[in-house]
Amino acid sequence: MKGLMFLFSGVFWGCFLLLIGVAVLLKAVFHIDLPVFSILWGLLLIAIGVSLVLGGRFVGKGLRSESAIVFGSGDLAWESGIREYSMVFSSGRTDLEKAVESDRVPRLNAVFARHEILLSPKTDALLVLHTAFGAATLPDGSEAAHFGVTTWRTKPGAKGAPKVRLEINTVFGQTEIRFK
């Protein structure tokens, strides 16, 4: 699986967007008519690609809130009022060490992103992973399905319902769940 991890890196997607941008520009430049929209679209894709390859220097820190990071990198932390944490075209970590029993089901999303999720080893949690063209690594080192649904409990021998339930969605990305 290590060989496929490159598919989820910023360098890969940056180069991919660069190539698409160059292809759009080449097609637009060698036609007799010069479609301005195609050239602007190509330049935008090249700018985003260069930004990803160079670590986001042109975009800065990306768009960020207390529950989401888009085109950037960083850390998010558990807050009782937040129902969803997202990484989109990003890389980062969400610290759920302080997650407590709750009637809500927090949703953690990685879309074209690398998302590391930290749990307390003391927490009895049920993880429901939905993966589409992505990779998810569980705390015991096993891997979830690359396409489909996987259910995993942090304390498999525990009696009763788990105290915390997490819904983890990975689409064209990588999620690693581990104990802190």
N, C-alpha and C positions, 0 to 999 in steps of 0.2 A: 504493500500500500504506500510505502514511503515514496516510490517513484511517481505516483499520481498526485502527491501533495503539491507539486509544482503548479498543477492546474488551478489551485486555489490561491496562488500568490499574486500580489499586486504586479510583480514583474511580468508574469504571463499575460494577465489581462491588459496591462499597459501596452505590451508589444502587440497583442491582438488588436486593440483599438487603434494603435498606430498603423498597423498594416491595413485595416479597413479604411482608415482615413486617407492613407496614401493611395489606395486603390480607387477610392471615390475621386480624389484629385486627379489621378492619371486619366481616368475615364472622362472626367469633366474637361480637362485641358486638351486632350487629343480629339475631341469632337469639334466640328466646325462652329457650332454655337456654344457659347460658354454659359452654362446655366449657373447663375450666381448662387442660387439656393444650394446646389450640390457642392460648390466650392466652399461656401460657409459651413455647410454640414461637415465636409471633410476636415476643414480647419478646426472645428469644434471637437471632432473625434480625435484628431492629432493632439490638441491641447490637453484633453482629458487623459489620453494615453501617456503623454510625456509627464504629466503630473503624477500619474500612478507609478511610472517607472522611477521617477526621481523622488519618490516618497511623499508626494502631496505638496511639494514646495509651491506650485502655482495656485493650488486651490486653498492653501493654508491648512488649517486644522479640520477642514470639512465642516459640514453642518452637524451640530451637536445639541442635544437636549439632555435632560436627566435620565431619559429612557431610550435614546437612540443616537447612533452615530452614522452619518452618511458621508462617504468620500473622505474618511479620516481614520484615525486610530485613537484608542483611549480605553478608559475603564468606566464601568457603570457599577453602581452598588444597589443592593436591595433597599427599597423603600416601601412601606406598607401600602401606600395608595396607588402604586404603579401596577398596572395589569399586564403591560407588554414591554419587552426590551428588544431592540432591534439593532442589527449591524447590517448595513447595506453598502456594498462596494467598500468595505472597511475591514479593519482587524481590531480586535479588542477583547476585553475580559469583562464578565459580569460576575460580581462577587455576591453569592447567595448564602454566604456562611451564616448570616443572621436571619435567614428565612424561617418563619415560624408557622405554626398551624394556622391555616386560613381557610375560609369557605370559598375563596376565589382560586382560580387556576391561572397562575402567571404563564404567559406565552413568551418564549424566547425565540427570536428569528435570526437566521443568518442567510442573507440573500447575496450571492456573489461575494461572500465574506468569509473571514476566519474568526470564529467566535469561541472563546474559551470560557467555560462556565465552572465556577468554583463552588463546591458544596462543603458543608461541615461533615466530617465523618460521623458525627453524632446524630445527624438528621435522618429520620426515617422518611424517605421520599420515594414516590413513584414517578418514574420518568417515562413519558410517552413521546417517542421520537418519530417525526414524520420527515422522511428524507426523499428528495427528488434530485437525481443526478448530483449527489453530494456524498460526503463522508462524515460519519459521526463515530467518535471513539468514546467508549464508556469508561467509568472509573477503574474497572478491573482490567482494562487494556483491550477488551474485545471490541469488535466493530459492529455497528448497527447496519442494517440493510442499506444499500446505496440507493434503493428505490423501494419505498414502502413504509410500513409502520413497525416499530420495535417498542416493546414495553420492558422496562427494567426497574427493579426495586433495589434501593441501596442496602436495605437490611432484609434479605430474602427470607430469613427464618422468623421474622417478627410476627407477632400475633395481631390480628385486627387490621383496620385500615391504616394506610400510611398517613402521617401527619401533614406532609407537604406533597402536593401533586404539581408537576411541571409539564407543560406542553412545549416541546422543542421542535422547531421547524427549520430544516436546512434545505435550501434550494440553490443548486450550483455553488455550493460552499463547503466549508469544513467546520464542524463543531467538535470540540474536545471537552468532555465533562470529566472533572477530576476532583478529588478531595483536597482541601486546603491544608 
